[in-house]
Amino acid sequence: MPGTMDKLLTQLGVEQEQRSFAALSGKLADGLALPAPQGLFPRYVDPEAAA
């Protein structure tokens, strides 16, 4: 999960130095340009349906 949270914070545009409990403000910066979203977890594929 720590790696996944790193990916999530990157997608939200949170800089490395702002990733601490002390830096929590509850809101993202206004006008922040976000990168294209990417999946955080691998897609589940039902093994029986894939066969």
N, CA, C and O of each residue as an XYZ file, in Angstrom:
204
protein
N       0.799     -1.210      0.000
C       0.000      0.000      0.000
C       0.843      1.276      0.000
O       0.434      2.255     -0.624
N       2.002      1.313      0.671
C       2.768      2.572      0.618
C       3.123      2.985     -0.807
O       3.076      4.168     -1.142
N       3.475      2.022     -1.640
C       3.793      2.340     -3.030
C       2.591      2.856     -3.791
O       2.711      3.750     -4.629
N       1.430      2.291     -3.498
C       0.203      2.725     -4.145
C      -0.158      4.140     -3.717
O      -0.595      4.943     -4.542
N       0.018      4.454     -2.449
C      -0.280      5.811     -1.973
C       0.671      6.821     -2.603
O       0.287      7.963     -2.854
N       1.904      6.411     -2.859
C       2.845      7.281     -3.550
C       2.336      7.589     -4.956
O       2.389      8.735     -5.404
N       1.843      6.560     -5.651
C       1.282      6.753     -6.993
C       0.073      7.689     -6.941
O      -0.071      8.569     -7.789
N      -0.792      7.499     -5.949
C      -1.987      8.330     -5.815
C      -1.607      9.788     -5.573
O      -2.157     10.686     -6.212
N      -0.683     10.027     -4.669
C      -0.266     11.397     -4.385
C       0.399     12.042     -5.596
O       0.239     13.240     -5.827
N       1.143     11.255     -6.367
C       1.742     11.767     -7.591
C       0.658     12.183     -8.572
O       0.761     13.242     -9.191
N      -0.388     11.363     -8.725
C      -1.488     11.693     -9.625
C      -2.259     12.922     -9.157
O      -2.853     13.629     -9.972
N      -2.254     13.181     -7.858
C      -2.933     14.365     -7.321
C      -2.034     15.596     -7.339
O      -2.462     16.677     -6.933
N      -0.797     15.449     -7.804
C       0.102     16.579     -7.920
C       0.722     17.028     -6.610
O       1.167     18.170     -6.494
N       0.756     16.140     -5.618
C       1.346     16.480     -4.321
C       2.854     16.269     -4.404
O       3.320     15.168     -4.695
N       3.608     17.332     -4.146
C       5.067     17.271     -4.209
C       5.625     16.399     -3.082
O       4.982     16.236     -2.046
N       6.812     15.844     -3.282
C       7.436     14.955     -2.295
C       7.558     15.624     -0.923
O       7.312     14.982      0.098
N       7.929     16.895     -0.889
C       8.119     17.566      0.399
C       6.804     17.867      1.115
O       6.810     18.259      2.282
N       5.687     17.688      0.431
C       4.370     17.921      1.038
C       3.695     16.631      1.487
O       2.518     16.645      1.848
N       4.423     15.516      1.470
C       3.839     14.211      1.799
C       4.150     13.818      3.237
O       4.811     12.813      3.497
N       3.659     14.634      4.162
C       3.828     14.337      5.586
C       2.551     14.732      6.315
O       1.741     15.496      5.790
N       2.375     14.215      7.518
C       1.192     14.573      8.289
C       1.194     16.061      8.620
O       0.130     16.676      8.701
N       2.371     16.644      8.812
C       2.467     18.063      9.133
C       2.001     18.934      7.965
O       1.536     20.054      8.180
N       2.119     18.435      6.737
C       1.762     19.211      5.552
C       0.300     19.037      5.139
O      -0.146     19.680      4.188
N      -0.444     18.194      5.823
C      -1.843     17.974      5.452
C      -2.653     19.250      5.617
O      -2.630     19.876      6.677
N      -3.362     19.629      4.574
C      -4.219     20.809      4.660
C      -5.670     20.460      4.333
O      -6.576     21.260      4.568
N      -5.884     19.254      3.785
C      -7.239     18.836      3.456
C      -7.699     19.299      2.083
O      -8.827     19.006      1.687
N      -6.861     20.010      1.350
C      -7.284     20.519      0.054
C      -6.084     20.624     -0.883
O      -4.966     20.903     -0.449
N      -6.329     20.398     -2.167
C      -5.288     20.557     -3.176
C      -5.219     22.021     -3.593
O      -6.180     22.769     -3.419
N      -4.098     22.417     -4.134
C      -3.922     23.791     -4.594
C      -4.889     24.092     -5.734
O      -5.111     23.246     -6.601
N      -5.463     25.290     -5.736
C      -6.369     25.707     -6.807
C      -5.609     25.826     -8.119
O      -4.469     26.291     -8.141
N      -6.239     25.408     -9.213
C      -5.658     25.539    -10.535
C      -4.543     24.565    -10.842
O      -3.832     24.732    -11.833
N      -4.379     23.563    -10.019
C      -3.316     22.584    -10.204
C      -3.622     21.708    -11.413
O      -4.691     21.102    -11.487
N      -2.691     21.640    -12.359
C      -2.858     20.776    -13.534
C      -2.479     19.357    -13.145
O      -1.357     19.111    -12.701
N      -3.401     18.431    -13.309
C      -3.163     17.038    -12.937
C      -2.790     16.216    -14.164
O      -3.277     16.477    -15.264
N      -1.921     15.220    -13.972
C      -1.588     14.341    -15.100
C      -2.772     13.436    -15.436
O      -3.733     13.347    -14.672
N      -2.694     12.772    -16.576
C      -3.739     11.822    -16.954
C      -3.816     10.716    -15.899
O      -2.782     10.208    -15.466
N      -5.017     10.340    -15.483
C      -5.136      9.305    -14.456
C      -4.658      7.943    -14.965
O      -4.786      7.612    -16.144
N      -4.109      7.177    -14.037
C      -3.665      5.812    -14.327
C      -4.197      4.914    -13.220
O      -4.434      5.375    -12.103
N      -4.385      3.650    -13.522
C      -4.861      2.703    -12.529
C      -3.856      2.535    -11.400
O      -2.647      2.519    -11.634
N      -4.354      2.412    -10.185
C      -3.486      2.216     -9.030
C      -3.284      0.742     -8.715
O      -2.264      0.350     -8.147
N      -4.253     -0.060     -9.084
C      -4.196     -1.500     -8.808
C      -4.398     -2.252    -10.119
O      -5.061     -1.742    -11.022
N      -3.841     -3.452    -10.238
C      -4.071     -4.229    -11.459
C      -5.549     -4.599    -11.601
O      -6.246     -4.817    -10.610
N      -5.999     -4.663    -12.817
C      -7.392     -5.022    -13.083
C      -7.616     -6.488    -12.727
O      -6.805     -7.348    -13.071
N      -8.718     -6.767    -12.038
C      -9.054     -8.142    -11.689
C      -9.638     -8.832    -12.906
O     -10.535     -8.299    -13.560
N      -9.136    -10.005    -13.206
C      -9.665    -10.832    -14.284
C     -10.073    -12.161    -13.676
O      -9.247    -12.866    -13.096
N     -11.344    -12.501    -13.809
C     -11.857    -13.769    -13.301
C     -11.194    -14.891    -14.078
O     -11.344    -14.956    -15.298
N     -10.456    -15.786    -13.404
C      -9.764    -16.858    -14.125
C     -10.699    -17.738    -14.950
O     -10.319    -18.218    -16.017
N     -11.907    -17.948    -14.465
C     -12.851    -18.782    -15.210
C     -13.358    -18.070    -16.453
O     -13.585    -18.714    -17.478
N     -13.540    -16.765    -16.388
C     -14.029    -16.021    -17.542
C     -12.937    -15.863    -18.594
O     -13.233    -15.738    -19.782
N     -11.680    -15.867    -18.166
C     -10.562    -15.686    -19.099
C     -10.313    -16.965    -19.906
O      -9.699    -16.908    -20.971
N     -10.771    -18.095    -19.421
C     -10.510    -19.374    -20.101
C     -11.426    -19.615    -21.274
O     -11.321    -20.647    -21.937
